[in-house]
């Protein structure tokens, strides 16, 4: 596994459950557990090894070069396309899949020219890297900004007024079989995911469209494993925001709300194991714990399932997440209300509580 962050750790835990030995590679330090730094473990890389990723960006060193030459290296072509926003957007256009209007921010382009092409409100997004709101800049007509450093290395994208944001997560096996989870609704603050909410029946009218989008991308790239696609909901339509070729933060709820988590599903697909449709029921919620110290009160309710990453504390850093599950949405609301969280979570909490109420409606259109 290229990557040894929290996603790698949760993939490793899922592997232990079903008898798969998952080895994590520190791609920045070029170290695998039990190996000396910068040493490529040729005996370990036998023909039975499957090499996959928990992140789509990594440094170029002896380790990563050796792994990508191995016959067990998966999704090389897909990662080359999807890890770069310019190539990713171009692929979506090629496949005729819906996205917000966009263009490459080229050398010599003026802000006025971008606004003329894309409208008065634009997001610049770095072609590579950047996540959780980083690597982005907003351009508004009438407010001049210097974006010369972004030229030829960013997409300019029209800001979309959307009803809500959802993600579709699924897995594809070596034989082309695809299984999907139900659509998950997401709340972001300042570009960072705060809450993901999975409710039975809420987005049934969009499920088929979302699955068709995911299947089209996976099949075109011959992708194996879990993939996530974030979409804006605009009326009864979906506009693709981003494609993530890996397990995804908005799928963490599957640890509590599905018979097979996204982590186990990825390993099943990669290793050629049975890939049944995960059973999903009730209402599930995931809350990111951002820049918080450990609090045992998070696990004082029987609905709670805490995943603590053991990271060194930093402001705003994802220190862990907590999942909640109940058979029905109304029963999950008291759990969310009683969960001790700082004031910064109030807006996200109110957003989620409105959706847990009977016959709740989508929030007013927003922009991201």
Secondary structure as a PSIPRED ss2 file (coil, helix, strand):
# PSIPRED VFORMAT (PSIPRED V4.0)

   1 X C   1.000  0.000  0.000
   2 X E   0.000  0.000  1.000
   3 X C   1.000  0.000  0.000
   4 X C   1.000  0.000  0.000
   5 X C   1.000  0.000  0.000
   6 X H   0.000  1.000  0.000
   7 X H   0.000  1.000  0.000
   8 X H   0.000  1.000  0.000
   9 X H   0.000  1.000  0.000
  10 X H   0.000  1.000  0.000
  11 X H   0.000  1.000  0.000
  12 X H   0.000  1.000  0.000
  13 X H   0.000  1.000  0.000
  14 X H   0.000  1.000  0.000
  15 X H   0.000  1.000  0.000
  16 X H   0.000  1.000  0.000
  17 X H   0.000  1.000  0.000
  18 X H   0.000  1.000  0.000
  19 X C   1.000  0.000  0.000
  20 X C   1.000  0.000  0.000
  21 X C   1.000  0.000  0.000
  22 X C   1.000  0.000  0.000
  23 X C   1.000  0.000  0.000
  24 X C   1.000  0.000  0.000
  25 X E   0.000  0.000  1.000
  26 X E   0.000  0.000  1.000
  27 X C   1.000  0.000  0.000
  28 X C   1.000  0.000  0.000
  29 X C   1.000  0.000  0.000
  30 X C   1.000  0.000  0.000
  31 X E   0.000  0.000  1.000
  32 X E   0.000  0.000  1.000
  33 X C   1.000  0.000  0.000
  34 X C   1.000  0.000  0.000
  35 X C   1.000  0.000  0.000
  36 X C   1.000  0.000  0.000
  37 X C   1.000  0.000  0.000
  38 X C   1.000  0.000  0.000
  39 X C   1.000  0.000  0.000
  40 X C   1.000  0.000  0.000
  41 X C   1.000  0.000  0.000
  42 X C   1.000  0.000  0.000
  43 X C   1.000  0.000  0.000
  44 X C   1.000  0.000  0.000
  45 X C   1.000  0.000  0.000
  46 X C   1.000  0.000  0.000
  47 X C   1.000  0.000  0.000
  48 X C   1.000  0.000  0.000
  49 X C   1.000  0.000  0.000
  50 X C   1.000  0.000  0.000
  51 X E   0.000  0.000  1.000
  52 X C   1.000  0.000  0.000
  53 X E   0.000  0.000  1.000
  54 X C   1.000  0.000  0.000
  55 X C   1.000  0.000  0.000
  56 X C   1.000  0.000  0.000
  57 X C   1.000  0.000  0.000
  58 X C   1.000  0.000  0.000
  59 X C   1.000  0.000  0.000
  60 X C   1.000  0.000  0.000
  61 X C   1.000  0.000  0.000
  62 X H   0.000  1.000  0.000
  63 X H   0.000  1.000  0.000
  64 X H   0.000  1.000  0.000
  65 X H   0.000  1.000  0.000
  66 X H   0.000  1.000  0.000
  67 X H   0.000  1.000  0.000
  68 X H   0.000  1.000  0.000
  69 X H   0.000  1.000  0.000
  70 X C   1.000  0.000  0.000
  71 X C   1.000  0.000  0.000
  72 X C   1.000  0.000  0.000
  73 X E   0.000  0.000  1.000
  74 X C   1.000  0.000  0.000
  75 X C   1.000  0.000  0.000
  76 X H   0.000  1.000  0.000
  77 X H   0.000  1.000  0.000
  78 X H   0.000  1.000  0.000
  79 X H   0.000  1.000  0.000
  80 X H   0.000  1.000  0.000
  81 X H   0.000  1.000  0.000
  82 X H   0.000  1.000  0.000
  83 X C   1.000  0.000  0.000
  84 X C   1.000  0.000  0.000
  85 X H   0.000  1.000  0.000
  86 X H   0.000  1.000  0.000
  87 X H   0.000  1.000  0.000
  88 X H   0.000  1.000  0.000
  89 X H   0.000  1.000  0.000
  90 X H   0.000  1.000  0.000
  91 X H   0.000  1.000  0.000
  92 X H   0.000  1.000  0.000
  93 X H   0.000  1.000  0.000
  94 X H   0.000  1.000  0.000
  95 X C   1.000  0.000  0.000
  96 X C   1.000  0.000  0.000
  97 X C   1.000  0.000  0.000
  98 X C   1.000  0.000  0.000
  99 X E   0.000  0.000  1.000
 100 X C   1.000  0.000  0.000
 101 X C   1.000  0.000  0.000
 102 X E   0.000  0.000  1.000
 103 X E   0.000  0.000  1.000
 104 X E   0.000  0.000  1.000
 105 X C   1.000  0.000  0.000
 106 X C   1.000  0.000  0.000
 107 X C   1.000  0.000  0.000
 108 X C   1.000  0.000  0.000
 109 X C   1.000  0.000  0.000
 110 X C   1.000  0.000  0.000
 111 X H   0.000  1.000  0.000
 112 X H   0.000  1.000  0.000
 113 X H   0.000  1.000  0.000
 114 X H   0.000  1.000  0.000
 115 X H   0.000  1.000  0.000
 116 X H   0.000  1.000  0.000
 117 X H   0.000  1.000  0.000
 118 X H   0.000  1.000  0.000
 119 X C   1.000  0.000  0.000
 120 X C   1.000  0.000  0.000
 121 X E   0.000  0.000  1.000
 122 X E   0.000  0.000  1.000
 123 X E   0.000  0.000  1.000
 124 X E   0.000  0.000  1.000
 125 X E   0.000  0.000  1.000
 126 X E   0.000  0.000  1.000
 127 X C   1.000  0.000  0.000
 128 X C   1.000  0.000  0.000
 129 X C   1.000  0.000  0.000
 130 X C   1.000  0.000  0.000
 131 X C   1.000  0.000  0.000
 132 X C   1.000  0.000  0.000
 133 X C   1.000  0.000  0.000
 134 X C   1.000  0.000  0.000
 135 X C   1.000  0.000  0.000
 136 X E   0.000  0.000  1.000
 137 X E   0.000  0.000  1.000
 138 X E   0.000  0.000  1.000
 139 X E   0.000  0.000  1.000
 140 X E   0.000  0.000  1.000
 141 X C   1.000  0.000  0.000
 142 X C   1.000  0.000  0.000
 143 X E   0.000  0.000  1.000
 144 X C   1.000  0.000  0.000
 145 X C   1.000  0.000  0.000
 146 X C   1.000  0.000  0.000
 147 X C   1.000  0.000  0.000
 148 X H   0.000  1.000  0.000
 149 X H   0.000  1.000  0.000
 150 X H   0.000  1.000  0.000
 151 X C   1.000  0.000  0.000
 152 X C   1.000  0.000  0.000
 153 X C   1.000  0.000  0.000
 154 X E   0.000  0.000  1.000
 155 X E   0.000  0.000  1.000
 156 X E   0.000  0.000  1.000
 157 X E   0.000  0.000  1.000
 158 X E   0.000  0.000  1.000
 159 X C   1.000  0.000  0.000
 160 X C   1.000  0.000  0.000
 161 X E   0.000  0.000  1.000
 162 X E   0.000  0.000  1.000
 163 X C   1.000  0.000  0.000
 164 X E   0.000  0.000  1.000
 165 X E   0.000  0.000  1.000
 166 X E   0.000  0.000  1.000
 167 X E   0.000  0.000  1.000
 168 X E   0.000  0.000  1.000
 169 X E   0.000  0.000  1.000
 170 X E   0.000  0.000  1.000
 171 X E   0.000  0.000  1.000
 172 X E   0.000  0.000  1.000
 173 X C   1.000  0.000  0.000
 174 X C   1.000  0.000  0.000
 175 X C   1.000  0.000  0.000
 176 X C   1.000  0.000  0.000
 177 X C   1.000  0.000  0.000
 178 X E   0.000  0.000  1.000
 179 X E   0.000  0.000  1.000
 180 X E   0.000  0.000  1.000
 181 X C   1.000  0.000  0.000
 182 X C   1.000  0.000  0.000
 183 X C   1.000  0.000  0.000
 184 X E   0.000  0.000  1.000
 185 X E   0.000  0.000  1.000
 186 X E   0.000  0.000  1.000
 187 X E   0.000  0.000  1.000
 188 X E   0.000  0.000  1.000
 189 X E   0.000  0.000  1.000
 190 X C   1.000  0.000  0.000
 191 X C   1.000  0.000  0.000
 192 X E   0.000  0.000  1.000
 193 X E   0.000  0.000  1.000
 194 X E   0.000  0.000  1.000
 195 X E   0.000  0.000  1.000
 196 X E   0.000  0.000  1.000
 197 X E   0.000  0.000  1.000
 198 X E   0.000  0.000  1.000
 199 X E   0.000  0.000  1.000
 200 X C   1.000  0.000  0.000
 201 X C   1.000  0.000  0.000
 202 X C   1.000  0.000  0.000
 203 X C   1.000  0.000  0.000
 204 X H   0.000  1.000  0.000
 205 X H   0.000  1.000  0.000
 206 X H   0.000  1.000  0.000
 207 X H   0.000  1.000  0.000
 208 X H   0.000  1.000  0.000
 209 X H   0.000  1.000  0.000
 210 X H   0.000  1.000  0.000
 211 X H   0.000  1.000  0.000
 212 X H   0.000  1.000  0.000
 213 X H   0.000  1.000  0.000
 214 X H   0.000  1.000  0.000
 215 X H   0.000  1.000  0.000
 216 X H   0.000  1.000  0.000
 217 X H   0.000  1.000  0.000
 218 X H   0.000  1.000  0.000
 219 X H   0.000  1.000  0.000
 220 X H   0.000  1.000  0.000
 221 X H   0.000  1.000  0.000
 222 X C   1.000  0.000  0.000
 223 X C   1.000  0.000  0.000
 224 X C   1.000  0.000  0.000
 225 X E   0.000  0.000  1.000
 226 X E   0.000  0.000  1.000
 227 X E   0.000  0.000  1.000
 228 X E   0.000  0.000  1.000
 229 X E   0.000  0.000  1.000
 230 X E   0.000  0.000  1.000
 231 X E   0.000  0.000  1.000
 232 X E   0.000  0.000  1.000
 233 X E   0.000  0.000  1.000
 234 X E   0.000  0.000  1.000
 235 X C   1.000  0.000  0.000
 236 X C   1.000  0.000  0.000
 237 X E   0.000  0.000  1.000
 238 X E   0.000  0.000  1.000
 239 X E   0.000  0.000  1.000
 240 X E   0.000  0.000  1.000
 241 X E   0.000  0.000  1.000
 242 X E   0.000  0.000  1.000
 243 X E   0.000  0.000  1.000
 244 X E   0.000  0.000  1.000
 245 X C   1.000  0.000  0.000
 246 X C   1.000  0.000  0.000
 247 X C   1.000  0.000  0.000
 248 X C   1.000  0.000  0.000
 249 X H   0.000  1.000  0.000
 250 X H   0.000  1.000  0.000
 251 X H   0.000  1.000  0.000
 252 X C   1.000  0.000  0.000
 253 X C   1.000  0.000  0.000
 254 X H   0.000  1.000  0.000
 255 X H   0.000  1.000  0.000
 256 X H   0.000  1.000  0.000
 257 X H   0.000  1.000  0.000
 258 X E   0.000  0.000  1.000
 259 X C   1.000  0.000  0.000
 260 X C   1.000  0.000  0.000
 261 X C   1.000  0.000  0.000
 262 X H   0.000  1.000  0.000
 263 X H   0.000  1.000  0.000
 264 X H   0.000  1.000  0.000
 265 X H   0.000  1.000  0.000
 266 X H   0.000  1.000  0.000
 267 X H   0.000  1.000  0.000
 268 X H   0.000  1.000  0.000
 269 X H   0.000  1.000  0.000
 270 X H   0.000  1.000  0.000
 271 X H   0.000  1.000  0.000
 272 X C   1.000  0.000  0.000
 273 X C   1.000  0.000  0.000
 274 X C   1.000  0.000  0.000
 275 X C   1.000  0.000  0.000
 276 X C   1.000  0.000  0.000
 277 X C   1.000  0.000  0.000
 278 X C   1.000  0.000  0.000
 279 X C   1.000  0.000  0.000
 280 X E   0.000  0.000  1.000
 281 X C   1.000  0.000  0.000
 282 X C   1.000  0.000  0.000
 283 X E   0.000  0.000  1.000
 284 X E   0.000  0.000  1.000
 285 X E   0.000  0.000  1.000
 286 X E   0.000  0.000  1.000
 287 X E   0.000  0.000  1.000
 288 X E   0.000  0.000  1.000
 289 X E   0.000  0.000  1.000
 290 X E   0.000  0.000  1.000
 291 X C   1.000  0.000  0.000
 292 X C   1.000  0.000  0.000
 293 X C   1.000  0.000  0.000
 294 X C   1.000  0.000  0.000
 295 X C   1.000  0.000  0.000
 296 X H   0.000  1.000  0.000
 297 X H   0.000  1.000  0.000
 298 X H   0.000  1.000  0.000
 299 X H   0.000  1.000  0.000
 300 X C   1.000  0.000  0.000
 301 X C   1.000  0.000  0.000
 302 X C   1.000  0.000  0.000
 303 X C   1.000  0.000  0.000
 304 X E   0.000  0.000  1.000
 305 X E   0.000  0.000  1.000
 306 X E   0.000  0.000  1.000
 307 X E   0.000  0.000  1.000
 308 X E   0.000  0.000  1.000
 309 X C   1.000  0.000  0.000
 310 X C   1.000  0.000  0.000
 311 X C   1.000  0.000  0.000
 312 X C   1.000  0.000  0.000
 313 X C   1.000  0.000  0.000
 314 X C   1.000  0.000  0.000
 315 X C   1.000  0.000  0.000
 316 X C   1.000  0.000  0.000
 317 X C   1.000  0.000  0.000
 318 X E   0.000  0.000  1.000
 319 X E   0.000  0.000  1.000
 320 X E   0.000  0.000  1.000
 321 X E   0.000  0.000  1.000
 322 X E   0.000  0.000  1.000
 323 X E   0.000  0.000  1.000
 324 X E   0.000  0.000  1.000
 325 X E   0.000  0.000  1.000
 326 X E   0.000  0.000  1.000
 327 X C   1.000  0.000  0.000
 328 X C   1.000  0.000  0.000
 329 X H   0.000  1.000  0.000
 330 X H   0.000  1.000  0.000
 331 X H   0.000  1.000  0.000
 332 X H   0.000  1.000  0.000
 333 X H   0.000  1.000  0.000
 334 X H   0.000  1.000  0.000
 335 X H   0.000  1.000  0.000
 336 X H   0.000  1.000  0.000
 337 X H   0.000  1.000  0.000
 338 X H   0.000  1.000  0.000
 339 X C   1.000  0.000  0.000
 340 X C   1.000  0.000  0.000
 341 X C   1.000  0.000  0.000
 342 X C   1.000  0.000  0.000
 343 X H   0.000  1.000  0.000
 344 X H   0.000  1.000  0.000
 345 X H   0.000  1.000  0.000
 346 X H   0.000  1.000  0.000
 347 X H   0.000  1.000  0.000
 348 X H   0.000  1.000  0.000
 349 X H   0.000  1.000  0.000
 350 X H   0.000  1.000  0.000
 351 X H   0.000  1.000  0.000
 352 X H   0.000  1.000  0.000
 353 X H   0.000  1.000  0.000
 354 X H   0.000  1.000  0.000
 355 X H   0.000  1.000  0.000
 356 X H   0.000  1.000  0.000
 357 X C   1.000  0.000  0.000
 358 X C   1.000  0.000  0.000
 359 X C   1.000  0.000  0.000
 360 X C   1.000  0.000  0.000
 361 X C   1.000  0.000  0.000
 362 X C   1.000  0.000  0.000
 363 X C   1.000  0.000  0.000
 364 X C   1.000  0.000  0.000
 365 X C   1.000  0.000  0.000
 366 X E   0.000  0.000  1.000
 367 X E   0.000  0.000  1.000
 368 X C   1.000  0.000  0.000
